[in-house]
């Protein structure tokens, strides 16, 4: 009887540890990207607010600064345009 209780207690401790360990790493890549986008928006809003407060640039120039800040936050992979795929070569007909 004592060994059954010990085994159940050990199993309970292991189950508790497994649940808490998986909760710590529950953040997915999608939620990380979402967080990055939110930070990027905050940075671009701050850049635009600073620009508007300065009074030395026009509204259009402030929008451009905001756009540049957002583009910089996206990283280099979206800054380079995608190259179009080359067309497939036609198949040669089979000889009878």
N, C-alpha and C positions, 0 to 999 in steps of 0.2 A: 504494500500500500504506500509506503514511504517513497519507494522508487518511482511509482506512478506520479505522485505529487511533485517530486523533484523534476521528472521529465516534463510534466505539464508547465511547471514554473519556468523551466529553461525554454520551452517552446514559446511561452508568452513573452519572455524577454526578447527572444530572437524576432518574434513577430513585431513587437513594438519598435525594435531597432530598425527593422526593414521598412516599416511605415514612415518613420521619421527620416530615414536616409533618402527615401524616394521623394519626399516632400521638399527636401532641400535642393534637389536638382530637377524640379518639375518645370522649370522655365524652358520653353522651346525656342528654336531659332526664330520662329515667326514673332514671338513676343519680344525677343531681343531686337529684331528689325523694327518692330513697332515702336519700341522705346527709343531707338536711334532716330526714327523719323520725328518723334515728339521733341527730342532734344534739338534736332535740326530746325524744326519750326520755331522753337523758343529762341534759338540763336538768331534766326533770320528776323524775327519780330524785334528782338533787342537791337539788331543792326539798323533796322528801319527807324525805330524810335529814336536812336541816337542821331541818325541822319536828319530826321525831321526837327529835332531839338536844336541842331546846329545852325540852321537858317542859311547855310552857305550853298546848299544844293537845291535844285528844283525837285518837285515831286517825282518826275520821271527818273531823275538820277538816283533818288532814294529807292524807287522800285527796282532799278537796275542793281543797286547794291544788295537789296534783299534777294533778288533772283540769283546773283552771284554767290551769296552766302549759302543759299539752299543747294545750288549746284555743287559747291565745294563739299558740302556735307554728304552728298550722295556718293562720293567716292569716284575713283577713276574708271571703274567698269562702265558706268552709265555716261561718262563724259566722252568716251570714244564711240563713234557711230558703228553700228553693226555692218559688217560687209555682206552684201547680198550673196546668196548661194549661186554657184555656177550652174548653168543649165545642164541637164543630163544629156549624155551623148546618145544619139539614136542607135538602137540595136540593129545589127546587120541581119538581113533576112537569111533564114536557113535555106540551104540548097537542097532541092529534092533528089 
